[in-house]
Amino acid sequence: MNRSGSFLYEPAGSIHTLQCIEDNTQVWFHMYGANLNLDANGNIESVIDGAGSLAAHCMLIEAQGLPRPNVLVD
């Protein structure tokens, strides 16, 4: 569990789920390069980068009737 000001590194192959347990939690994601998702045989199943992750996130939260988050992109 991370607290305010902490950093988390997720190595390749990690399985994780972000869960915010406090109201008004602010999260910063930094993606470097592409994320390759592999099937059980090691074949590439999908490829996603930072822009694709943001687009998918916005689509999912808007489908729930929530406003787009304030984000900074470089």
mmCIF file of the N, C-alpha and C atoms, coordinates in Angstrom:
data_MODEL
# 
_entry.id   MODEL 
# 
loop_
_atom_site.group_PDB 
_atom_site.id 
_atom_site.type_symbol 
_atom_site.label_atom_id 
_atom_site.label_alt_id 
_atom_site.label_comp_id 
_atom_site.label_asym_id 
_atom_site.label_entity_id 
_atom_site.label_seq_id 
_atom_site.pdbx_PDB_ins_code 
_atom_site.Cartn_x 
_atom_site.Cartn_y 
_atom_site.Cartn_z 
_atom_site.occupancy 
_atom_site.B_iso_or_equiv 
_atom_site.pdbx_formal_charge 
_atom_site.auth_seq_id 
_atom_site.auth_comp_id 
_atom_site.auth_asym_id 
_atom_site.auth_atom_id 
_atom_site.pdbx_PDB_model_num 
ATOM 1   N N  . MET A 1 1  ? 0.855   -1.174  0.000   1.00 0.00 ? 1  MET A N  1 
ATOM 2   C CA . MET A 1 1  ? 0.000   0.000   0.000   1.00 0.00 ? 1  MET A CA 1 
ATOM 3   C C  . MET A 1 1  ? 0.898   1.232   0.000   1.00 0.00 ? 1  MET A C  1 
ATOM 4   N N  . ASN A 1 2  ? 0.629   2.145   -0.885  1.00 0.00 ? 2  ASN A N  1 
ATOM 5   C CA . ASN A 1 2  ? 1.418   3.370   -0.973  1.00 0.00 ? 2  ASN A CA 1 
ATOM 6   C C  . ASN A 1 2  ? 0.702   4.513   -0.279  1.00 0.00 ? 2  ASN A C  1 
ATOM 7   N N  . ARG A 1 3  ? 1.468   5.411   0.239   1.00 0.00 ? 3  ARG A N  1 
ATOM 8   C CA . ARG A 1 3  ? 0.947   6.602   0.916   1.00 0.00 ? 3  ARG A CA 1 
ATOM 9   C C  . ARG A 1 3  ? 1.348   7.841   0.127   1.00 0.00 ? 3  ARG A C  1 
ATOM 10  N N  . SER A 1 4  ? 0.876   8.977   0.548   1.00 0.00 ? 4  SER A N  1 
ATOM 11  C CA . SER A 1 4  ? 1.179   10.237  -0.108  1.00 0.00 ? 4  SER A CA 1 
ATOM 12  C C  . SER A 1 4  ? 2.682   10.400  -0.300  1.00 0.00 ? 4  SER A C  1 
ATOM 13  N N  . GLY A 1 5  ? 3.076   10.752  -1.523  1.00 0.00 ? 5  GLY A N  1 
ATOM 14  C CA . GLY A 1 5  ? 4.480   10.998  -1.825  1.00 0.00 ? 5  GLY A CA 1 
ATOM 15  C C  . GLY A 1 5  ? 5.277   9.760   -2.183  1.00 0.00 ? 5  GLY A C  1 
ATOM 16  N N  . SER A 1 6  ? 4.672   8.586   -2.144  1.00 0.00 ? 6  SER A N  1 
ATOM 17  C CA . SER A 1 6  ? 5.412   7.358   -2.437  1.00 0.00 ? 6  SER A CA 1 
ATOM 18  C C  . SER A 1 6  ? 5.371   7.049   -3.935  1.00 0.00 ? 6  SER A C  1 
ATOM 19  N N  . PHE A 1 7  ? 6.256   6.182   -4.369  1.00 0.00 ? 7  PHE A N  1 
ATOM 20  C CA . PHE A 1 7  ? 6.344   5.766   -5.754  1.00 0.00 ? 7  PHE A CA 1 
ATOM 21  C C  . PHE A 1 7  ? 6.263   4.255   -5.823  1.00 0.00 ? 7  PHE A C  1 
ATOM 22  N N  . LEU A 1 8  ? 5.713   3.744   -6.898  1.00 0.00 ? 8  LEU A N  1 
ATOM 23  C CA . LEU A 1 8  ? 5.592   2.311   -7.110  1.00 0.00 ? 8  LEU A CA 1 
ATOM 24  C C  . LEU A 1 8  ? 6.109   1.993   -8.502  1.00 0.00 ? 8  LEU A C  1 
ATOM 25  N N  . TYR A 1 9  ? 6.969   1.018   -8.594  1.00 0.00 ? 9  TYR A N  1 
ATOM 26  C CA . TYR A 1 9  ? 7.472   0.552   -9.885  1.00 0.00 ? 9  TYR A CA 1 
ATOM 27  C C  . TYR A 1 9  ? 6.831   -0.809  -10.156 1.00 0.00 ? 9  TYR A C  1 
ATOM 28  N N  . GLU A 1 10 ? 6.237   -0.961  -11.318 1.00 0.00 ? 10 GLU A N  1 
ATOM 29  C CA . GLU A 1 10 ? 5.609   -2.222  -11.685 1.00 0.00 ? 10 GLU A CA 1 
ATOM 30  C C  . GLU A 1 10 ? 6.428   -2.871  -12.790 1.00 0.00 ? 10 GLU A C  1 
ATOM 31  N N  . PRO A 1 11 ? 7.152   -3.926  -12.463 1.00 0.00 ? 11 PRO A N  1 
ATOM 32  C CA . PRO A 1 11 ? 7.972   -4.589  -13.485 1.00 0.00 ? 11 PRO A CA 1 
ATOM 33  C C  . PRO A 1 11 ? 7.118   -5.361  -14.476 1.00 0.00 ? 11 PRO A C  1 
ATOM 34  N N  . ALA A 1 12 ? 7.712   -5.687  -15.612 1.00 0.00 ? 12 ALA A N  1 
ATOM 35  C CA . ALA A 1 12 ? 7.013   -6.472  -16.627 1.00 0.00 ? 12 ALA A CA 1 
ATOM 36  C C  . ALA A 1 12 ? 6.492   -7.760  -16.012 1.00 0.00 ? 12 ALA A C  1 
ATOM 37  N N  . GLY A 1 13 ? 5.289   -8.129  -16.398 1.00 0.00 ? 13 GLY A N  1 
ATOM 38  C CA . GLY A 1 13 ? 4.700   -9.370  -15.922 1.00 0.00 ? 13 GLY A CA 1 
ATOM 39  C C  . GLY A 1 13 ? 3.902   -9.229  -14.642 1.00 0.00 ? 13 GLY A C  1 
ATOM 40  N N  . SER A 1 14 ? 3.912   -8.034  -14.045 1.00 0.00 ? 14 SER A N  1 
ATOM 41  C CA . SER A 1 14 ? 3.173   -7.864  -12.796 1.00 0.00 ? 14 SER A CA 1 
ATOM 42  C C  . SER A 1 14 ? 1.676   -7.777  -13.075 1.00 0.00 ? 14 SER A C  1 
ATOM 43  N N  . ILE A 1 15 ? 0.900   -8.261  -12.150 1.00 0.00 ? 15 ILE A N  1 
ATOM 44  C CA . ILE A 1 15 ? -0.557  -8.174  -12.225 1.00 0.00 ? 15 ILE A CA 1 
ATOM 45  C C  . ILE A 1 15 ? -0.986  -7.244  -11.108 1.00 0.00 ? 15 ILE A C  1 
ATOM 46  N N  . HIS A 1 16 ? -1.786  -6.239  -11.450 1.00 0.00 ? 16 HIS A N  1 
ATOM 47  C CA . HIS A 1 16 ? -2.104  -5.216  -10.461 1.00 0.00 ? 16 HIS A CA 1 
ATOM 48  C C  . HIS A 1 16 ? -3.469  -4.586  -10.738 1.00 0.00 ? 16 HIS A C  1 
ATOM 49  N N  . THR A 1 17 ? -4.013  -3.984  -9.725  1.00 0.00 ? 17 THR A N  1 
ATOM 50  C CA . THR A 1 17 ? -5.261  -3.234  -9.841  1.00 0.00 ? 17 THR A CA 1 
ATOM 51  C C  . THR A 1 17 ? -5.139  -1.996  -8.971  1.00 0.00 ? 17 THR A C  1 
ATOM 52  N N  . LEU A 1 18 ? -5.358  -0.829  -9.556  1.00 0.00 ? 18 LEU A N  1 
ATOM 53  C CA . LEU A 1 18 ? -5.332  0.413   -8.793  1.00 0.00 ? 18 LEU A CA 1 
ATOM 54  C C  . LEU A 1 18 ? -6.615  0.521   -7.994  1.00 0.00 ? 18 LEU A C  1 
ATOM 55  N N  . GLN A 1 19 ? -6.486  0.759   -6.717  1.00 0.00 ? 19 GLN A N  1 
ATOM 56  C CA . GLN A 1 19 ? -7.655  0.978   -5.863  1.00 0.00 ? 19 GLN A CA 1 
ATOM 57  C C  . GLN A 1 19 ? -7.369  2.183   -4.991  1.00 0.00 ? 19 GLN A C  1 
ATOM 58  N N  . CYS A 1 20 ? -8.175  3.215   -5.119  1.00 0.00 ? 20 CYS A N  1 
ATOM 59  C CA . CYS A 1 20 ? -8.031  4.421   -4.304  1.00 0.00 ? 20 CYS A CA 1 
ATOM 60  C C  . CYS A 1 20 ? -8.988  4.304   -3.126  1.00 0.00 ? 20 CYS A C  1 
ATOM 61  N N  . ILE A 1 21 ? -8.446  4.297   -1.914  1.00 0.00 ? 21 ILE A N  1 
ATOM 62  C CA . ILE A 1 21 ? -9.285  4.091   -0.733  1.00 0.00 ? 21 ILE A CA 1 
ATOM 63  C C  . ILE A 1 21 ? -9.612  5.385   -0.006  1.00 0.00 ? 21 ILE A C  1 
ATOM 64  N N  . GLU A 1 22 ? -9.064  6.487   -0.479  1.00 0.00 ? 22 GLU A N  1 
ATOM 65  C CA . GLU A 1 22 ? -9.349  7.785   0.129   1.00 0.00 ? 22 GLU A CA 1 
ATOM 66  C C  . GLU A 1 22 ? -9.957  8.712   -0.919  1.00 0.00 ? 22 GLU A C  1 
ATOM 67  N N  . ASP A 1 23 ? -10.883 9.568   -0.499  1.00 0.00 ? 23 ASP A N  1 
ATOM 68  C CA . ASP A 1 23 ? -11.484 10.534  -1.407  1.00 0.00 ? 23 ASP A CA 1 
ATOM 69  C C  . ASP A 1 23 ? -10.428 11.507  -1.926  1.00 0.00 ? 23 ASP A C  1 
ATOM 70  N N  . ASN A 1 24 ? -10.650 12.015  -3.123  1.00 0.00 ? 24 ASN A N  1 
ATOM 71  C CA . ASN A 1 24 ? -9.776  13.019  -3.756  1.00 0.00 ? 24 ASN A CA 1 
ATOM 72  C C  . ASN A 1 24 ? -8.335  12.545  -3.935  1.00 0.00 ? 24 ASN A C  1 
ATOM 73  N N  . THR A 1 25 ? -8.161  11.261  -4.137  1.00 0.00 ? 25 THR A N  1 
ATOM 74  C CA . THR A 1 25 ? -6.822  10.725  -4.382  1.00 0.00 ? 25 THR A CA 1 
ATOM 75  C C  . THR A 1 25 ? -6.331  11.200  -5.740  1.00 0.00 ? 25 THR A C  1 
ATOM 76  N N  . GLN A 1 26 ? -5.080  11.632  -5.820  1.00 0.00 ? 26 GLN A N  1 
ATOM 77  C CA . GLN A 1 26 ? -4.471  12.030  -7.076  1.00 0.00 ? 26 GLN A CA 1 
ATOM 78  C C  . GLN A 1 26 ? -3.395  11.016  -7.421  1.00 0.00 ? 26 GLN A C  1 
ATOM 79  N N  . VAL A 1 27 ? -3.409  10.551  -8.667  1.00 0.00 ? 27 VAL A N  1 
ATOM 80  C CA . VAL A 1 27 ? -2.477  9.517   -9.105  1.00 0.00 ? 27 VAL A CA 1 
ATOM 81  C C  . VAL A 1 27 ? -1.719  10.033  -10.316 1.00 0.00 ? 27 VAL A C  1 
ATOM 82  N N  . TRP A 1 28 ? -0.436  9.723   -10.369 1.00 0.00 ? 28 TRP A N  1 
ATOM 83  C CA . TRP A 1 28 ? 0.402   10.118  -11.500 1.00 0.00 ? 28 TRP A CA 1 
ATOM 84  C C  . TRP A 1 28 ? 0.930   8.847   -12.153 1.00 0.00 ? 28 TRP A C  1 
ATOM 85  N N  . PHE A 1 29 ? 0.686   8.706   -13.447 1.00 0.00 ? 29 PHE A N  1 
ATOM 86  C CA . PHE A 1 29 ? 1.205   7.568   -14.195 1.00 0.00 ? 29 PHE A CA 1 
ATOM 87  C C  . PHE A 1 29 ? 2.245   8.059   -15.180 1.00 0.00 ? 29 PHE A C  1 
ATOM 88  N N  . HIS A 1 30 ? 3.331   7.351   -15.272 1.00 0.00 ? 30 HIS A N  1 
ATOM 89  C CA . HIS A 1 30 ? 4.354   7.645   -16.271 1.00 0.00 ? 30 HIS A CA 1 
ATOM 90  C C  . HIS A 1 30 ? 4.600   6.353   -17.033 1.00 0.00 ? 30 HIS A C  1 
ATOM 91  N N  . MET A 1 31 ? 4.286   6.381   -18.315 1.00 0.00 ? 31 MET A N  1 
ATOM 92  C CA . MET A 1 31 ? 4.532   5.207   -19.150 1.00 0.00 ? 31 MET A CA 1 
ATOM 93  C C  . MET A 1 31 ? 5.677   5.521   -20.086 1.00 0.00 ? 31 MET A C  1 
ATOM 94  N N  . TYR A 1 32 ? 6.616   4.621   -20.132 1.00 0.00 ? 32 TYR A N  1 
ATOM 95  C CA . TYR A 1 32 ? 7.756   4.767   -21.025 1.00 0.00 ? 32 TYR A CA 1 
ATOM 96  C C  . TYR A 1 32 ? 7.694   3.625   -22.027 1.00 0.00 ? 32 TYR A C  1 
ATOM 97  N N  . GLY A 1 33 ? 7.483   3.950   -23.275 1.00 0.00 ? 33 GLY A N  1 
ATOM 98  C CA . GLY A 1 33 ? 7.395   2.921   -24.294 1.00 0.00 ? 33 GLY A CA 1 
ATOM 99  C C  . GLY A 1 33 ? 6.015   2.302   -24.342 1.00 0.00 ? 33 GLY A C  1 
ATOM 100 N N  . ALA A 1 34 ? 5.938   1.148   -24.944 1.00 0.00 ? 34 ALA A N  1 
ATOM 101 C CA . ALA A 1 34 ? 4.657   0.459   -25.112 1.00 0.00 ? 34 ALA A CA 1 
ATOM 102 C C  . ALA A 1 34 ? 4.541   -0.695  -24.130 1.00 0.00 ? 34 ALA A C  1 
ATOM 103 N N  . ASN A 1 35 ? 3.307   -1.031  -23.806 1.00 0.00 ? 35 ASN A N  1 
ATOM 104 C CA . ASN A 1 35 ? 3.008   -2.172  -22.956 1.00 0.00 ? 35 ASN A CA 1 
ATOM 105 C C  . ASN A 1 35 ? 2.542   -3.302  -23.863 1.00 0.00 ? 35 ASN A C  1 
ATOM 106 N N  . LEU A 1 36 ? 3.270   -4.417  -23.853 1.00 0.00 ? 36 LEU A N  1 
ATOM 107 C CA . LEU A 1 36 ? 2.893   -5.574  -24.659 1.00 0.00 ? 36 LEU A CA 1 
ATOM 108 C C  . LEU A 1 36 ? 2.196   -6.580  -23.760 1.00 0.00 ? 36 LEU A C  1 
ATOM 109 N N  . ASN A 1 37 ? 0.998   -6.974  -24.136 1.00 0.00 ? 37 ASN A N  1 
ATOM 110 C CA . ASN A 1 37 ? 0.266   -7.997  -23.384 1.00 0.00 ? 37 ASN A CA 1 
ATOM 111 C C  . ASN A 1 37 ? 0.393   -9.307  -24.139 1.00 0.00 ? 37 ASN A C  1 
ATOM 112 N N  . LEU A 1 38 ? 0.843   -10.345 -23.434 1.00 0.00 ? 38 LEU A N  1 
ATOM 113 C CA . LEU A 1 38 ? 1.120   -11.640 -24.052 1.00 0.00 ? 38 LEU A CA 1 
ATOM 114 C C  . LEU A 1 38 ? 0.093   -12.677 -23.631 1.00 0.00 ? 38 LEU A C  1 
ATOM 115 N N  . ASP A 1 39 ? -0.144  -13.653 -24.517 1.00 0.00 ? 39 ASP A N  1 
ATOM 116 C CA . ASP A 1 39 ? -1.009  -14.766 -24.148 1.00 0.00 ? 39 ASP A CA 1 
ATOM 117 C C  . ASP A 1 39 ? -0.177  -15.825 -23.427 1.00 0.00 ? 39 ASP A C  1 
ATOM 118 N N  . ALA A 1 40 ? -0.793  -16.931 -23.072 1.00 0.00 ? 40 ALA A N  1 
ATOM 119 C CA . ALA A 1 40 ? -0.107  -17.986 -22.309 1.00 0.00 ? 40 ALA A CA 1 
ATOM 120 C C  . ALA A 1 40 ? 1.076   -18.583 -23.060 1.00 0.00 ? 40 ALA A C  1 
ATOM 121 N N  . ASN A 1 41 ? 1.088   -18.462 -24.391 1.00 0.00 ? 41 ASN A N  1 
ATOM 122 C CA . ASN A 1 41 ? 2.184   -19.010 -25.199 1.00 0.00 ? 41 ASN A CA 1 
ATOM 123 C C  . ASN A 1 41 ? 3.255   -17.980 -25.515 1.00 0.00 ? 41 ASN A C  1 
ATOM 124 N N  . GLY A 1 42 ? 3.127   -16.777 -24.987 1.00 0.00 ? 42 GLY A N  1 
ATOM 125 C CA . GLY A 1 42 ? 4.116   -15.738 -25.223 1.00 0.00 ? 42 GLY A CA 1 
ATOM 126 C C  . GLY A 1 42 ? 3.906   -14.944 -26.490 1.00 0.00 ? 42 GLY A C  1 
ATOM 127 N N  . ASN A 1 43 ? 2.767   -15.138 -27.151 1.00 0.00 ? 43 ASN A N  1 
ATOM 128 C CA . ASN A 1 43 ? 2.455   -14.374 -28.356 1.00 0.00 ? 43 ASN A CA 1 
ATOM 129 C C  . ASN A 1 43 ? 1.856   -13.027 -27.971 1.00 0.00 ? 43 ASN A C  1 
ATOM 130 N N  . ILE A 1 44 ? 2.168   -11.991 -28.740 1.00 0.00 ? 44 ILE A N  1 
ATOM 131 C CA . ILE A 1 44 ? 1.635   -10.658 -28.464 1.00 0.00 ? 44 ILE A CA 1 
ATOM 132 C C  . ILE A 1 44 ? 0.136   -10.657 -28.722 1.00 0.00 ? 44 ILE A C  1 
ATOM 133 N N  . GLU A 1 45 ? -0.601  -10.293 -27.680 1.00 0.00 ? 45 GLU A N  1 
ATOM 134 C CA . GLU A 1 45 ? -2.060  -10.242 -27.755 1.00 0.00 ? 45 GLU A CA 1 
ATOM 135 C C  . GLU A 1 45 ? -2.549  -8.825  -28.045 1.00 0.00 ? 45 GLU A C  1 
ATOM 136 N N  . SER A 1 46 ? -1.862  -7.835  -27.445 1.00 0.00 ? 46 SER A N  1 
ATOM 137 C CA . SER A 1 46 ? -2.209  -6.437  -27.681 1.00 0.00 ? 46 SER A CA 1 
ATOM 138 C C  . SER A 1 46 ? -1.032  -5.550  -27.318 1.00 0.00 ? 46 SER A C  1 
ATOM 139 N N  . VAL A 1 47 ? -1.040  -4.358  -27.885 1.00 0.00 ? 47 VAL A N  1 
ATOM 140 C CA . VAL A 1 47 ? -0.005  -3.359  -27.626 1.00 0.00 ? 47 VAL A CA 1 
ATOM 141 C C  . VAL A 1 47 ? -0.719  -2.064  -27.276 1.00 0.00 ? 47 VAL A C  1 
ATOM 142 N N  . ILE A 1 48 ? -0.313  -1.417  -26.178 1.00 0.00 ? 48 ILE A N  1 
ATOM 143 C CA . ILE A 1 48 ? -0.913  -0.140  -25.808 1.00 0.00 ? 48 ILE A CA 1 
ATOM 144 C C  . ILE A 1 48 ? 0.176   0.790   -25.266 1.00 0.00 ? 48 ILE A C  1 
ATOM 145 N N  . ASP A 1 49 ? 0.024   2.067   -25.554 1.00 0.00 ? 49 ASP A N  1 
ATOM 146 C CA . ASP A 1 49 ? 0.974   3.061   -25.056 1.00 0.00 ? 49 ASP A CA 1 
ATOM 147 C C  . ASP A 1 49 ? 0.230   4.042   -24.151 1.00 0.00 ? 49 ASP A C  1 
ATOM 148 N N  . GLY A 1 50 ? 0.903   5.087   -23.726 1.00 0.00 ? 50 GLY A N  1 
ATOM 149 C CA . GLY A 1 50 ? 0.305   6.064   -22.820 1.00 0.00 ? 50 GLY A CA 1 
ATOM 150 C C  . GLY A 1 50 ? -0.929  6.731   -23.394 1.00 0.00 ? 50 GLY A C  1 
ATOM 151 N N  . ALA A 1 51 ? -0.868  7.147   -24.647 1.00 0.00 ? 51 ALA A N  1 
ATOM 152 C CA . ALA A 1 51 ? -2.017  7.807   -25.271 1.00 0.00 ? 51 ALA A CA 1 
ATOM 153 C C  . ALA A 1 51 ? -3.199  6.856   -25.376 1.00 0.00 ? 51 ALA A C  1 
ATOM 154 N N  . GLY A 1 52 ? -2.947  5.608   -25.717 1.00 0.00 ? 52 GLY A N  1 
ATOM 155 C CA . GLY A 1 52 ? -4.019  4.617   -25.801 1.00 0.00 ? 52 GLY A CA 1 
ATOM 156 C C  . GLY A 1 52 ? -4.621  4.310   -24.447 1.00 0.00 ? 52 GLY A C  1 
ATOM 157 N N  . SER A 1 53 ? -3.779  4.251   -23.411 1.00 0.00 ? 53 SER A N  1 
ATOM 158 C CA . SER A 1 53 ? -4.274  4.012   -22.051 1.00 0.00 ? 53 SER A CA 1 
ATOM 159 C C  . SER A 1 53 ? -5.164  5.155   -21.588 1.00 0.00 ? 53 SER A C  1 
ATOM 160 N N  . LEU A 1 54 ? -4.757  6.384   -21.864 1.00 0.00 ? 54 LEU A N  1 
ATOM 161 C CA . LEU A 1 54 ? -5.559  7.545   -21.476 1.00 0.00 ? 54 LEU A CA 1 
ATOM 162 C C  . LEU A 1 54 ? -6.897  7.551   -22.213 1.00 0.00 ? 54 LEU A C  1 
ATOM 163 N N  . ALA A 1 55 ? -6.882  7.267   -23.514 1.00 0.00 ? 55 ALA A N  1 
ATOM 164 C CA . ALA A 1 55 ? -8.119  7.246   -24.299 1.00 0.00 ? 55 ALA A CA 1 
ATOM 165 C C  . ALA A 1 55 ? -9.079  6.182   -23.767 1.00 0.00 ? 55 ALA A C  1 
ATOM 166 N N  . ALA A 1 56 ? -8.559  4.996   -23.451 1.00 0.00 ? 56 ALA A N  1 
ATOM 167 C CA . ALA A 1 56 ? -9.401  3.922   -22.918 1.00 0.00 ? 56 ALA A CA 1 
ATOM 168 C C  . ALA A 1 56 ? -9.963  4.307   -21.556 1.00 0.00 ? 56 ALA A C  1 
ATOM 169 N N  . HIS A 1 57 ? -9.133  4.902   -20.714 1.00 0.00 ? 57 HIS A N  1 
ATOM 170 C CA . HIS A 1 57 ? -9.576  5.328   -19.380 1.00 0.00 ? 57 HIS A CA 1 
ATOM 171 C C  . HIS A 1 57 ? -10.700 6.354   -19.499 1.00 0.00 ? 57 HIS A C  1 
ATOM 172 N N  . CYS A 1 58 ? -10.524 7.355   -20.343 1.00 0.00 ? 58 CYS A N  1 
ATOM 173 C CA . CYS A 1 58 ? -11.552 8.395   -20.518 1.00 0.00 ? 58 CYS A CA 1 
ATOM 174 C C  . CYS A 1 58 ? -12.842 7.809   -21.063 1.00 0.00 ? 58 CYS A C  1 
ATOM 175 N N  . MET A 1 59 ? -12.739 6.870   -21.990 1.00 0.00 ? 59 MET A N  1 
ATOM 176 C CA . MET A 1 59 ? -13.928 6.247   -22.546 1.00 0.00 ? 59 MET A CA 1 
ATOM 177 C C  . MET A 1 59 ? -14.698 5.487   -21.454 1.00 0.00 ? 59 MET A C  1 
ATOM 178 N N  . LEU A 1 60 ? -13.983 4.773   -20.603 1.00 0.00 ? 60 LEU A N  1 
ATOM 179 C CA . LEU A 1 60 ? -14.643 3.994   -19.552 1.00 0.00 ? 60 LEU A CA 1 
ATOM 180 C C  . LEU A 1 60 ? -15.296 4.881   -18.496 1.00 0.00 ? 60 LEU A C  1 
ATOM 181 N N  . ILE A 1 61 ? -14.616 5.958   -18.093 1.00 0.00 ? 61 ILE A N  1 
ATOM 182 C CA . ILE A 1 61 ? -15.230 6.794   -17.061 1.00 0.00 ? 61 ILE A CA 1 
ATOM 183 C C  . ILE A 1 61 ? -16.390 7.614   -17.624 1.00 0.00 ? 61 ILE A C  1 
ATOM 184 N N  . GLU A 1 62 ? -16.291 8.040   -18.876 1.00 0.00 ? 62 GLU A N  1 
ATOM 185 C CA . GLU A 1 62 ? -17.407 8.763   -19.492 1.00 0.00 ? 62 GLU A CA 1 
ATOM 186 C C  . GLU A 1 62 ? -18.617 7.849   -19.672 1.00 0.00 ? 62 GLU A C  1 
ATOM 187 N N  . ALA A 1 63 ? -18.389 6.554   -19.928 1.00 0.00 ? 63 ALA A N  1 
ATOM 188 C CA . ALA A 1 63 ? -19.490 5.598   -20.056 1.00 0.00 ? 63 ALA A CA 1 
ATOM 189 C C  . ALA A 1 63 ? -20.241 5.450   -18.732 1.00 0.00 ? 63 ALA A C  1 
ATOM 190 N N  . GLN A 1 64 ? -19.557 5.758   -17.632 1.00 0.00 ? 64 GLN A N  1 
ATOM 191 C CA . GLN A 1 64 ? -20.195 5.702   -16.315 1.00 0.00 ? 64 GLN A CA 1 
ATOM 192 C C  . GLN A 1 64 ? -20.828 7.043   -15.929 1.00 0.00 ? 64 GLN A C  1 
ATOM 193 N N  . GLY A 1 65 ? -20.756 8.021   -16.843 1.00 0.00 ? 65 GLY A N  1 
ATOM 194 C CA . GLY A 1 65 ? -21.335 9.333   -16.582 1.00 0.00 ? 65 GLY A CA 1 
ATOM 195 C C  . GLY A 1 65 ? -20.463 10.222  -15.723 1.00 0.00 ? 65 GLY A C  1 
ATOM 196 N N  . LEU A 1 66 ? -19.192 9.876   -15.601 1.00 0.00 ? 66 LEU A N  1 
ATOM 197 C CA . LEU A 1 66 ? -18.259 10.670  -14.810 1.00 0.00 ? 66 LEU A CA 1 
ATOM 198 C C  . LEU A 1 66 ? -17.520 11.657  -15.707 1.00 0.00 ? 66 LEU A C  1 
ATOM 199 N N  . PRO A 1 67 ? -17.070 12.783  -15.173 1.00 0.00 ? 67 PRO A N  1 
ATOM 200 C CA . PRO A 1 67 ? -16.354 13.767  -15.999 1.00 0.00 ? 67 PRO A CA 1 
ATOM 201 C C  . PRO A 1 67 ? -14.934 13.305  -16.313 1.00 0.00 ? 67 PRO A C  1 
ATOM 202 N N  . ARG A 1 68 ? -14.410 13.791  -17.425 1.00 0.00 ? 68 ARG A N  1 
ATOM 203 C CA . ARG A 1 68 ? -13.007 13.514  -17.759 1.00 0.00 ? 68 ARG A CA 1 
ATOM 204 C C  . ARG A 1 68 ? -12.103 14.081  -16.681 1.00 0.00 ? 68 ARG A C  1 
ATOM 205 N N  . PRO A 1 69 ? -11.037 13.358  -16.346 1.00 0.00 ? 69 PRO A N  1 
ATOM 206 C CA . PRO A 1 69 ? -10.116 13.879  -15.333 1.00 0.00 ? 69 PRO A CA 1 
ATOM 207 C C  . PRO A 1 69 ? -9.237  14.978  -15.925 1.00 0.00 ? 69 PRO A C  1 
ATOM 208 N N  . ASN A 1 70 ? -8.705  15.816  -15.064 1.00 0.00 ? 70 ASN A N  1 
ATOM 209 C CA . ASN A 1 70 ? -7.718  16.802  -15.497 1.00 0.00 ? 70 ASN A CA 1 
ATOM 210 C C  . ASN A 1 70 ? -6.398  16.070  -15.634 1.00 0.00 ? 70 ASN A C  1 
ATOM 211 N N  . VAL A 1 71 ? -5.844  16.104  -16.818 1.00 0.00 ? 71 VAL A N  1 
ATOM 212 C CA . VAL A 1 71 ? -4.585  15.398  -17.053 1.00 0.00 ? 71 VAL A CA 1 
ATOM 213 C C  . VAL A 1 71 ? -3.576  16.304  -17.727 1.00 0.00 ? 71 VAL A C  1 
ATOM 214 N N  . LEU A 1 72 ? -2.320  15.993  -17.525 1.00 0.00 ? 72 LEU A N  1 
ATOM 215 C CA . LEU A 1 72 ? -1.216  16.665  -18.215 1.00 0.00 ? 72 LEU A CA 1 
ATOM 216 C C  . LEU A 1 72 ? -0.568  15.626  -19.110 1.00 0.00 ? 72 LEU A C  1 
ATOM 217 N N  . VAL A 1 73 ? -0.347  15.972  -20.347 1.00 0.00 ? 73 VAL A N  1 
ATOM 218 C CA . VAL A 1 73 ? 0.359   15.065  -21.246 1.00 0.00 ? 73 VAL A CA 1 
ATOM 219 C C  . VAL A 1 73 ? 1.506   15.841  -21.878 1.00 0.00 ? 73 VAL A C  1 
ATOM 220 N N  . ASP A 1 74 ? 2.557   15.140  -22.156 1.00 0.00 ? 74 ASP A N  1 
ATOM 221 C CA . ASP A 1 74 ? 3.742   15.783  -22.720 1.00 0.00 ? 74 ASP A CA 1 
ATOM 222 C C  . ASP A 1 74 ? 4.014   15.238  -24.077 1.00 0.00 ? 74 ASP A C  1 
# 
